[in-house]
Amino acid sequence: MRCTIVGATGYAAIELIRLIELHPQLEIVSLISDSKTDEKIERLYSFMNKNQYPVLTEFSMAHIKEVETDLLFLATPSGISTEYLKQLTEWDGKTIDLSGDLRLEKTLYEAWYAHDAIDSSIQAQATYGLTEWKREDIKNSRLVANPGCYATAILLGLLPLLEQQMIDPNQIIIHASSGLSGAGKTLTEQTHHVRSNENVRMYKQNRHQHIPEVESVVEQITGQKVVVSLATYLVPLNRGIMATMTLQPLVEKTEHEWQAWFSERYQQESFIRINQADPEIRSAAGSNYCDLSVYLDTRTGRLTVVSVLDNMQKGAAGQAIQNANVMSGYDETLGLTQQPFFI
């Protein structure tokens, strides 16, 4: 399948390039960057200099058609993807948008992202790309909204419990930490080395844009309305997310029974692992796996679910390739079975 990446110089795009090179059925035919047009990506990133890549090109529908693109990845920031999506409405290829521009309906998007929303008719055509929970819809879709990194980690831990009404939907408290690559390539004060190194910094308390994403998807999939409390932190790592969810169970199980229940629910899922050891980001970094750990506090009666994944893989590019496999009828794991970096 012939692939084009828009926003080809960003972190998510670099990860997409790496994964596509490992994929036996995907081929890069164009790399698009409106800000770096006519540059060679191997000159921007010297580690790519042993491979031959297309010269960076400005976006146009004529070019998309000229290179015979089958699958387009939008690895562009929220608010930017919308401008490209407007031009793709009559195109008959497949598109996976890694930004947030297709994840929320108009009112929520404009309230949480502070950008003008894409036309509702376009947003309504998009399938939310949480692969394990939307697989059948993704198979028949030509437009996929790749989930946010925090939202992916949180939803994979919460949805089984909410689907079976095993936790109180009004008592969901989440603390989630992310590596700095989740903030994107553009330098800010809070991602500057002097500010971020040897530091843990809370940001967007009660106003992170993945809050309405989680709440909307839960209601869509389970029919339940939830209100999520989410505290987010930047930690001095390049990649990785750990989301710790404190929950109030509505059924009685031992900790071992909770672990066994999660294992049974996800036993057919290649990229979900139920962890028997204490969670750590290294166990998932560089891979498309999501590790879930389950703890029961017998003193308080509360359940803790910890979700760990790589924000650049399962939280972005890896899940995009997973969705591309599903959309294209390939084995879902194709090009994605590499083990974590760990060391």
Sequence and secondary structure as in RCSB ss.txt:
>XXXX:A:sequence
MRCTIVGATGYAAIELIRLIELHPQLEIVSLISDSKTDEKIERLYSFMNKNQYPVLTEFSMAHIKEVETDLLFLA
TPSGISTEYLKQLTEWDGKTIDLSGDLRLEKTLYEAWYAHDAIDSSIQAQATYGLTEWKREDIKNSRLVANPGCY
ATAILLGLLPLLEQQMIDPNQIIIHASSGLSGAGKTLTEQTHHVRSNENVRMYKQNRHQHIPEVESVVEQITGQK
VVVSLATYLVPLNRGIMATMTLQPLVEKTEHEWQAWFSERYQQESFIRINQADPEIRSAAGSNYCDLSVYLDTRT
GRLTVVSVLDNMQKGAAGQAIQNANVMSGYDETLGLTQQPFFI
>XXXX:A:secstr
 EEEEESTTSHHHHHHHHHHHT SS EEEEEE TTSTT  HHHHSGGGTTS     B   HHHHHHTT SEEEE 
  TTTHHHHHHHTTT  SEEEE SSTTTS HHHHHHHH S    HHHHTT EE  HHHHHHHHHT SEEE   HH
HHHHHHHHHHHHHTT EEEEEEEEEEEE GGGG SS  GGGSHHHHTT  EEESTTT THHHHHHHHHHHHHS  
  EEEEEEE S SS EEEEEEEEESS   HHHHHHHHHHHTTT TTEEE SS   GGGTTTSS EEEEEEE TTT
  EEEEEEE TTIIIIIHHHHHHHHHHHTS TTTT        
